[in-house]
Amino acid sequence: MHAETTESGTARSGTATRERILAVANELFYAQGIRATSADRIIEDVGLTKVTFYRHFRTKAHLVVAYLEAQSAAEQAWMTSIRTPGDPLQSLRALASGIGAASCRPGFRGCAFINAAAEFPDADDPVRSVVDAHREWIYQEFAAIAAEAGAHDPESVGRQLVLLRDGAMVSGYLQDGTQLGDSLGAAFTSVVTSAVAQR
């Protein structure tokens, strides 16, 4: 019984340490850039030894992949949670509003996946695999919303919606984002209603 408790406590401690490393990496990678943030800086900020760090992440590259996978899971959960079944235009308005709100937050630096792709241009890099998988998920989600709306060629409409989303996130980083949600919502609606009218 005592051995089981100790083992369980160790597992919880290990999980907590991994989560702390990821939390610090998330903050630093997003704010300062992935390549500009060294493993030593993360180790120092978390307050652990190199041995402990590398027990959880064999290399910095493994940490970068885990960081992006966590970002992907969070964004997918958010997008799924605000979908309004049976009301695709409301789903798009909610997405636009959320992107607009995010762009007004202090420290907003655009899309973490676009940023990572810019830092890792090699298409065969494991980082790019995570970026590509996430972007494919987003595209499929937008295409599904377009199909639910009854759009002509929902795959093409999905690609257009992703382009609008990408442009909005870059614009939110570079400019005042206070009107971004409304503008993006109007653009989403225009693209979808136009595609519906073509049927």
Secondary structure, 3 states (H helix, E strand, C coil): CHHHHHHHHHHHHHHHHHHHHHHHHHHHHHHHCCCCCCHHHHHHHHCCCHHHHHHHCCCHHHHHHHHHHHHHHHHHHHHHHCCCCCCHHHHHHHHHHHHHHHHCCCCCCCCHHHHHHHHCCCCCCHHHHHHHHHHHHHHHHHHHHHHHHCCCCHHHHHHHHHHHHHHHHHHHHHCCCCCHHHHHHHHHHHHHHHHHHCC
